[in-house]
Each structure stands twice: as C-alpha cells, then as structure tokens.
Amino acid sequence: MPQWIYADTDVGFGHFASAPDKYHRQSMLEQRIQQHFIDSADVKYQSAQALSDPINAAVQALLACVTNGSKVLACGAGLSSAQALQFAMMCVAGFERERPELAAMALSADAGWAGTLGQSFEVGAFARQVRALGAAGDVLLVLCVNGDEPALLEAVLAAHERDMSVIALCARDSGAMGGVMRETDVQICVPHDRAARVREVHLLILHCLCDGVDTQLLGEQEML
C-alpha cells in the first residue's frame, strides 16, 4: 500500500498525492528557490560592473544637496513606493552609522489623493507634492520598473520646473523616463527586465547611496 499525503496544492483541496510525488515536488521547489538566489546574485554582479559610475554620480548629487541645506524627495510606483519610504527613513534615521539627520521625505502614495484631486492618483499627485514641497537645489529620487509610469513622469517634469535634480532608478528599458531626463540628472538602469530582480537591485543601490553619502560625510569605514 502506498502512503498517501493530503495536499492542498496544484488542483485545490481534496487532491491526494503519494509520498514520492510530494518529495519530487519539494525537490523541484528547493531547486526553484535556489535559482532565485543564483539569478539575483548574477544580476547584482552584472549591475556592479555596469552601474558603479552612475551610482557614484548619484552619490555626488545627493551629497551636494544635503550639504547645501537642501532636501531629498523620494517617490516610487507601485511596490517601489515602499522602497522610496525606506530610503527616506535611512536618510533621516541613519543607515549603518550614527550621524546627523539628512533632510529627506517620501511623497505620499496614499489612495486618498484620488478623492482629494477629484481624479485618478496617477494623473499628478506626485507632481503636486513636488511643486508644493520642492525648491531649487533639492533632489527628486524616483523608483520604477516601468519607465512609462505617468505619475513619475509628471513628478520629474515638476521637479525640473522647480530647478531640482533628478535621480531615476529604472529597469533595463527606461521607457519614456529616459526622454524626460536632463543631462544634469542621473539615470540608473538595472540590466534586467524581471520586476523582482530589478527591485532587489534597486534596494542594493539605495544602500550604496546611503553608504556613499555617509562615507563622504564621515570618512571611510571598513566594510564587514
């Protein structure tokens, strides 16, 4: 008699699978998990080769901003909005070392803006916040996988109206974002198209930006 294991995957509740089938699926799942790590490491290695120069330029832009008493505004589309908030928190609360607070804030992606503006959020809520809060010398940092996000494009144009610099973190295909960036802006395009891989590298880039600014302000520290 084969041993039957109750399983609620693949075809829903009520499906039974034999023990060998279960172990086979577990093995395939473990391989899939390992492949995620391999793919993530691979795209990070490629990015280290391709993006060190624009990341360095972004560090210099942020450093000039905060040392001149200006501020950083950050925003992101979809899931990237959480990374924008994380970046602002690392600027204010600190990254890995104690230092004075850096002026930064994440623009609101709250759905309440839709009702306030009487239109869909994507039309221009970020842009309105940039025009309300931004000033010459400030930096706008935007994060997106799809470079055609209307809210972010409008935000970049609003930043230019305020004589702000822009740092844009995108995927390989920057879409329309590349067309609205100025020569003085910095665009960092992760050499990949899959959203999960792109966001993983975006987070690493944000860590590099914070570490780079801290290093310029506080001096070198051994990387553990």
Summary of the structure (lengths in Angstrom):
residues: 224
radius of gyration: 21.4
end to end distance: 55.1
largest distance: 76.7
contacts: 690
relative contact order: 0.15
helix: 54%
strand: 14%
